[in-house]
Each structure stands twice: as structure tokens, then as C-alpha cells.
Amino acid sequence: MSDASNDIRQAQTNLFLRLETFELQLSALYKQYAVLFPDIHDLWHEMAEEEEEHAKWVHIMIGLLEDGHHFYNLDVIKVDMLAKKIGLIEEKRVEAQQGHVTQKDAILTALSLEASVIESEVYQNIKSDAPTLPYITEKLVRETRKHNDQINQALRHLKQK
């Protein structure tokens, strides 16, 4: 394999690692929210577990890449946007650990993060010759939309109180 091919594969691996980090950090944030807001603990806990699953699915993409599959269209995923989102999640985790977050703020933060993944079409844009990739990306898209819907429902419920 040429140096250019190795560089491309390394850049793609780094992108997937960043996506995996995003999903794991989101899970950790949701776990923190589950502790802070016991009245909707189950929602936060379920979403945290699903974010860990998302990270596993992203890690499978790294394995597909290592197995020699080609990925396309990854340049539409903005690495700097991912880095900013990871930084924001870390800030929100610190706020949550210090107890400086309201339930409404937690819901709005989660809604913003999930919506950013949907709007940027991160997972819809990933293409590959790996036959299993469409299953993986469709699952990630479907569950992210489900999270968005669940968070919107929690926000509506909170407004009714």
C-alpha cells in the first residue's frame, strides 16, 4: 500500500475514533444526568446504554477499514465540528458533576447534541464497499432520531409541569 493510501486510512481511522469518542462522551453525560434527575432516570440510562452501542458500531467501522474495505464521502464530516461537540460535552459533564445544571438545561443540551448529528447527516454520509455498512448506518440514524424524539417528549412533559 502506498504512503498516500496509508495516510488516507489513518485519517479515516482517526475520524472514526473521534466519532467513537463522541458517542462514549455522550453516554457518560447521559449517565451523569441519570444520577441528577431521578424522575427521568430511565430515559437517561437507556440513552446512555444506546450511545455505548453506537460507539461499538463505530468501532466496527474501524474494523471494516482495517479489513481492507474502502470508505467514501468522509470528507463531508467536519472533524472540527466533532472536536467542538466533544469539548462541549466535556464542559456539560463538569457542570453536571458540580450540580450546576437544571433538568431543562440537560434536556436542551441533549436535544441540541442529538439534533446536530441528525442535521449534519454524519451517519447518512458515510459510504463504503462493506456490505454491512448500510445496516450499521441505518441503525445509528434510526436510534439518533429516536433519541431526538424521546428528548422532545421529555421537554414537552417538563413544560406541562
C-alpha positions in Angstrom: 0.0 0.0 0.0 1.3 3.5 -0.9 2.1 6.2 1.7 -0.9 8.2 0.4 -3.2 5.2 0.9 -1.8 4.7 4.4 -2.3 8.4 5.1 -5.9 8.2 4.0 -6.6 5.1 6.0 -5.0 6.7 9.1 -7.1 9.9 8.6 -10.2 7.7 8.3 -9.4 5.7 11.4 -8.8 8.9 13.3 -12.2 10.2 12.2 -13.9 7.0 13.3 -12.0 7.2 16.6 -13.3 10.7 17.1 -16.9 9.6 16.3 -16.5 6.8 18.8 -15.2 9.3 21.4 -18.2 11.5 20.7 -20.6 8.6 21.4 -18.8 7.5 24.5 -18.7 11.0 25.9 -22.4 11.4 25.2 -23.1 8.2 27.1 -21.1 9.5 30.1 -23.0 12.8 30.0 -26.4 10.9 30.0 -25.2 8.7 32.8 -24.5 11.8 34.8 -27.9 13.2 34.0 -29.5 9.9 35.1 -28.0 10.5 38.6 -29.0 14.1 38.8 -32.6 13.7 37.5 -34.1 10.5 39.0 -37.6 11.3 37.8 -36.4 10.6 34.2 -33.5 8.3 35.2 -34.8 5.6 32.9 -34.7 7.8 29.8 -31.1 9.0 30.5 -29.9 5.5 31.4 -31.5 3.9 28.3 -30.0 6.6 26.0 -26.6 6.2 27.7 -26.6 2.5 27.0 -27.6 3.1 23.4 -24.8 5.6 23.0 -22.3 2.9 24.1 -23.8 0.7 21.4 -23.3 3.5 18.9 -19.7 3.6 19.9 -19.4 -0.1 19.3 -21.0 0.2 15.9 -18.5 3.0 15.0 -15.7 0.8 16.2 -16.9 -1.9 13.8 -16.3 0.6 11.0 -12.7 0.8 12.1 -12.5 -3.0 11.8 -14.0 -2.9 8.3 -11.4 -0.3 7.3 -8.6 -2.5 8.7 -10.1 -5.4 6.8 -9.5 -3.5 3.6 -12.9 -2.1 2.9 -12.9 1.4 1.3 -14.9 4.3 2.8 -16.0 7.3 0.8 -17.6 10.6 1.4 -16.0 11.0 4.8 -14.7 14.5 3.9 -18.2 15.8 4.5 -17.9 15.0 8.2 -16.4 18.1 9.8 -13.7 17.0 12.2 -13.5 20.4 13.8 -17.3 20.3 14.5 -16.8 16.9 16.2 -14.0 18.3 18.3 -16.2 21.2 19.4 -19.0 18.9 20.3 -16.7 16.7 22.3 -15.4 19.8 24.1 -19.0 20.9 24.8 -20.0 17.5 26.2 -16.9 17.6 28.5 -18.0 21.1 29.7 -21.5 19.9 30.3 -20.3 16.9 32.2 -18.3 19.1 34.5 -21.3 21.3 35.1 -23.4 18.2 35.8 -20.8 16.8 38.2 -20.8 20.1 40.1 -24.6 20.1 40.1 -24.8 23.3 38.1 -27.5 22.2 35.6 -31.2 22.2 35.7 -33.3 19.4 34.2 -34.5 21.8 31.5 -30.9 22.7 30.6 -29.9 19.0 30.5 -32.8 18.2 28.1 -32.0 21.2 25.9 -28.3 20.2 25.8 -29.2 16.6 24.8 -31.6 17.9 22.2 -29.0 20.2 20.7 -26.4 17.4 20.6 -28.7 14.8 19.1 -30.1 17.3 16.6 -26.6 18.3 15.5 -25.9 14.7 14.5 -29.2 14.5 12.6 -28.8 17.8 10.8 -25.2 17.2 9.8 -26.2 13.8 8.5 -23.0 12.3 9.9 -24.0 8.7 9.5 -26.0 9.1 6.3 -23.0 10.4 4.6 -20.6 7.5 5.3 -20.4 5.2 2.3 -18.3 2.1 1.8 -18.0 -1.1 -0.2 -18.5 -3.1 3.0 -21.9 -4.9 2.6 -22.7 -4.5 6.3 -22.3 -0.7 6.4 -25.8 0.3 5.4 -27.2 -1.8 8.3 -24.9 -0.1 10.7 -25.5 3.5 9.5 -29.3 3.0 9.2 -29.3 1.7 12.8 -27.3 4.7 14.0 -29.6 7.1 12.2 -32.7 5.5 13.4 -31.6 5.4 17.0 -30.4 9.0 16.9 -33.8 10.1 15.6 -35.4 8.1 18.4 -33.3 9.9 21.0 -34.3 13.2 19.5 -38.0 12.2 19.7 -37.6 10.9 23.3 -35.9 14.1 24.4 -38.5 16.3 22.7 -41.2 14.3 24.6 -39.3 14.8 27.9 -39.2 18.6 27.2 -42.9 18.7 26.4 -43.6 16.8 29.6 -41.4 19.2 31.6 -43.3 22.2 30.2 -46.6 20.7 31.3 -45.5 20.6 34.9 
